[in-house]
Amino acid sequence: MANLLEIRGLAKQFRLHILNGKVINALHSIDFDIAEGEILGLTGQSGSGKSTLMKCLYRTYLPTAGQIVYQSNSGPIDLAAADEHALIALRRTEITYCSQFLHVIPRVPALDVVAEPLIRRGATREQALAAARDAFTRLSLPAELWDAYPATFSGGEQQRINIARAVVARPRFLLLDEPTASLDAATKDAVIDMVLALRDKGGAIALISHDAHTMNRLASRRLHLVEGRVQEVIHA
């Protein structure tokens, strides 16, 4: 399949002003591609640069150098150089970042939290709520909690809401950071099946997970990082 992202010469430095301007080189001239319908796993020890790389791809961090060329529905765009308005538009319509923590408006019912991104992308409210209910059912979230506020849920329940919100939106590019960290085995498999279904529809996914079962079932290729450099690419 065609590449959805092409990353060339990606580097990231952090300047620590509280340490007299000390420079930390977190990523060093990284090159790789992500194809449509591919799940790329990012592996490496803590501090190897996985989360920094993920945040550069989403542009939470502004790269110090390099290109991240994304083939959007409107044409190619370099995420490393794009202005904030273009990035916000892509995050609303094509790109989703899902961490293991849920960050939402406190007094919005869980169903609306999950439905809202799908409504933004053109679905009717009825379609979006139906998709949210289906996702909650698949993730074994009790129906009596669907209208509750997410802040009242346990950590594992909040993580299920977060996963449902990300996958239901059907992004073209999904970034997953430890998506199954707080989940039991059955719910992990439900999450994995939902992510695989997104992949089968052509979505590209970048994945960080320390859970071997999740990584083994999802990743078709792995990019192994050591001290901010790509040491090897492992094919499943």
Order of alpha helices (4+ residues) and beta strands (2+ residues): beta-beta-beta-alpha-beta-beta-alpha-beta-alpha-alpha-alpha-beta-alpha-beta-alpha-beta-beta
